[in-house]
Amino acid sequence: MTDARNSDPGAPTGPRLTDRKALAHHRRRAMTLPDPALFLQEAVADEIQERLGEVNRTFTDIAVVTGFPDLWRARLPGARILSDSDPLDLTEGSQDLVIHALCLHWADDPVGQLIQCRRALRADGLLLAALFGGGTLAELRAVLAEAEIAVTGGLSPRVLPMAEIRDLGALLQRAGLALPVADSDQREVHYRDILHLMQDLRAMGEGNALAARARRPLTRALLADAQDRYARAFPAPGGRLRAAFEMIFLTGWAPHPDQPQPLRPGSAMRSLTEVLRPADPTGTGAADPPPGDATTRQG
């Protein structure tokens, strides 16, 4: 992802990350398929709706920023659905809920888009954003880079660069949102081979739309080398390949005087030493977190 270079969210500077025409083409192509692979879009919609169900609030003015409008029209009838193209079609102070639905990773200026969402919110309005994070397609990124260097002696941008969760929480604060939270959902999907994975990415509308991408197709030699490296480095049960998808969820509120405020320095009732002291006598700490979901894609 690129960074914001000025305070005008509608005018990002620097080189373009995304070829917007190519991205729109990829999304249209995915929706013309008899079976588009929108299982991650659906998973994000499920998660966002579950989180909204946990908020003690009725939202009446909802805007959804998405590359797949039909999905969200079915999920939230009456919501305002808009494209993720810059600048966003949002009016200042017009919404009490803005959902940025799994497309912020394609933004040339993600901070600018978050600022636009923040400005669209009324006081104490909620932003929920989802995007692919840095763990997404780490396996494919690695094997394509290794194979291309080995076969051609060069390197082309093949997989979108994506932000790490540790950086994204700070973006919420820079956008002026209060009570910022960033968390992630890790999914592992199993594929028959590298071609099957690439076909699924096209069916997701997530093909390579980088502005600096190589226009020449992958050669058979490069694909064969990448497949071999993938099978050796990232095997899944049944002779398949594993692919990681990291969905990062960002939550922030438009500031309001009635919101919880951070404690003033020196007002804590417990010391940091007490908080960090291990609960078990061996001091080994908590158990490992549960693994993410694994899905096997048929074909």
N, C-alpha and C positions, 0 to 999 in steps of 0.2 A: 504494500500500500504506500501511497505517497502521503505527504504531510501538508497541512495548511500553511501557506506562506503569506497570507494577508487576512484581513478581517472581513473581506467580502466573500460570503459563502457561495455566491453565484458566479464567481470569476476565478477559478483555480489557476495557478500559474505553474510554469515548468512544463516538462514534457508530458504528453498524454499517456496514461497507463493503458487505457481501454480504447479499442476500436468500436465505437458505439453501433455503427452500422452492422459490423460482424456479429456483435452480441445480440442485437435485435433479430438478425437472420437466424442465429442459432436457436433462440427462444421460439421463433415462429416455426422453425423446422421441427423442433421437439414436439410442439403442440399439434402438428399435422400427422405425427406417427400414430398408428393404431394403439400402441401401448407406450406412451411417454413414461420415462422413469422419474416420476415425481415423488418417490417414496421419502426422500429427505425433505422436500418442501412440505409434504404432508406431516412428517414427524415434527417439523418446526411449528407448523400450524397447531398441531395437537398440544405441543408444549406451551405455546403462547396462550392458547385458550385455557389450559389448565392453570397457568399462572394468573390469568385474569380472574379465574374463579376463586382464587385465594385472596384477591384484593377486595376489601369491604367498600366497594364503590360501584355505582352505576354510571357508565360512560355513555354520553348521548351524542357527542360530536367526535367521531372516530375517522382517522385517515390511515390508510394502509399504503405504504410504498412497496411496490412489488414488480417483478418481471413476469408474474403469472397471475394476471387479474382475475381470470375465471375461478381459480381455486379460492381466492379470498372473497369474491362475491358470494360464493356458495357458503363459505364459513361465517361471514359477517354481513348478512343482508342489511342494506341501508348505510354501510360504511362508505366513505369516500375513497375510491381506489385511484391511485396515481402512479405514474411511471417513475423510475429511479433516475431519469435523465436530469442533469444539472441545467438550470436551477430547478429545485423541486416546486411543484405547483401548490404551494402552501401560503396561506395568508396569516400574518402575524396575529397571535392571540385567538385563533379560530377554532382550536381543537382542545378537548380535554384528554384525548388519547391519540398517540401516534405510534403505529407499528411499522418498523422498517424490516421487511420480511425477506431475509436471506438473499440480499443483493448488495449490501454495503461493501463487500469485498471487491466489487467491480468499480467502485467510485474512484475517480481521479483524485478527489479531495474528500476523504471520509470525515475529517473534522468539520469541513464546511457543511456537509450534509447533516451532521449532528447538530450544528449550530442552527441550520434552517429548521430542523425539527423542534429544537428548543424554542425558537422564536414563535413557532406556530402554536405552542402550548399556552393555555391560560395558566394562571398561578395554581400550583398544586396539580397540574396535569402530568400525565405519565407517558414516558417514552419506553417502549420495548423494542429492542433491535436484535436481530439475529444475523450472523454472518459466518462464513467458513473461516476457521482459524489456521494458524501455522502448521498444525499437525496434519492437515488435510493433504492427501495424496503425497505424503513424504516419500513413500516407496517408489511411486511412479517418477517423481522428480529426480530421485537419486539414480535410478537405473537408466532413464533416458539421458541424463547428463553423462554418465559413465560410458554408455554405449555410443553416444554421438562423438565424444572425444576419441574413443577407441577406433571408430569406423571412419570418421571424417577428419579428425584432428581439430575440430572446432566445436563451438557450443552456441546453441540458439535458445531463446526463451520459449519453453514449451509448456510450462505450468505457471499459473498466476502466482505471484508472490503474495503471501497472506500474513496478516499481523499476528503477533503473539498475545495471549491473554493478559500478560503482565503490562503490556503497553495500552491495551484498550480501555482499562478502567480510567487511566489518566486522560484519555480522549473525552470521556464523559464530563470530567471536571473542567477541561478546557472549553467544552461547549457550554458551560454554565449550568450544568444540571446538578441538583442536590441529591444526597443519599445514593451515590453511584455504586452499582454492583456489577461485577463481571464474573460469569461462571461458564463452564463448558460441558458439553455432552459429547463423549467420544463414541463413535460407531465404527465397527469393523465389518466390512463387506467382503465376501469371498467370490472370486471370479474364476471362470474356466481358464482364461488366458488373458494376455495383455490386450488383444484385440477386442475381446468381450468387454473389458473395462472401458476402453476408449469408446466403444459403441454405446455403453451406458452413459458416459459423460455427454455424448452428443444427444442422447435421449433425455438427459436432464437439462439441456440448454446450456451446459457448462463447458462447451468446447473451447479451444484456444482462441480468445478474442483479444489478445494482447496487441497493442498498436505496433510493437517492435517484433512481432512474431515473424518467423521465416515463412515465406509464402510457398516454398516448395514442400511437397508431401514427404513423409518419412519413407525411406527406402526399405526394401525387403531385408537387406543386410542389416540395417540399423534396428529394425523391428525384431529380427531373429536374435540379434545380440542382446537387446533389451529383455526379450522374453526369457532367454537363458539366465541372465543375471537376476531377473525377478524371481524365477522359480527357485534359484539357489539361495537367495538372500531372504525372501519373504514368503515361504510356503504356508499354505493353509491345508487343513485336513482334506483328504480325497484328491490330492494332486492339484488342488486349486491354488490361487494366489490371494493374498490378503491385501486389502486397501483400506486405509484409515480415512475417516471423515470426522473432523472436529467442528462441531457447531458451537459457536460462542454466543452467549446471550448477554445483552447489555440492558441494564435497567437504571433509569434516572427520573427524577421528578423536577418539574419547574419549581423554583424556590417559592416558599410561602411561609409567613411568620409562624404559623401553627405547627410546622413540621418539627420533629425532634432535632435538637441542636447538639453539636459536639460539646463535651464537657470542657470547662475552662482549664488551662494547665494547673496542675497541683490539686485538683479537686477529687481525684480518684480515691476510692475507699480501700483498695487492695494494691499491693505493690506488684510490679512486673515479675519479681522473683516468685511470688506466690502463684501467680497465674501460670507461669511456665513450669512450675515444679511438677515432675511426673506423678501421675496418679497411682502407678503400680510400684511396688518396692524395688523391682529390678531396674526401673528407669528405662525400660525398652520402648516406651511410647505406645501410641495407638496402633491398631491393626492396619494392614494395607487396605486402601479403598477398594470397593468392588470393581471388577473390570467392566468396560463398556459393552453394549450390545453387539452381537455378531449376527450378520445376515448373510445367507448364501444366495446369490443371484443365480437363477436357473438359466440354462442354455449351454 
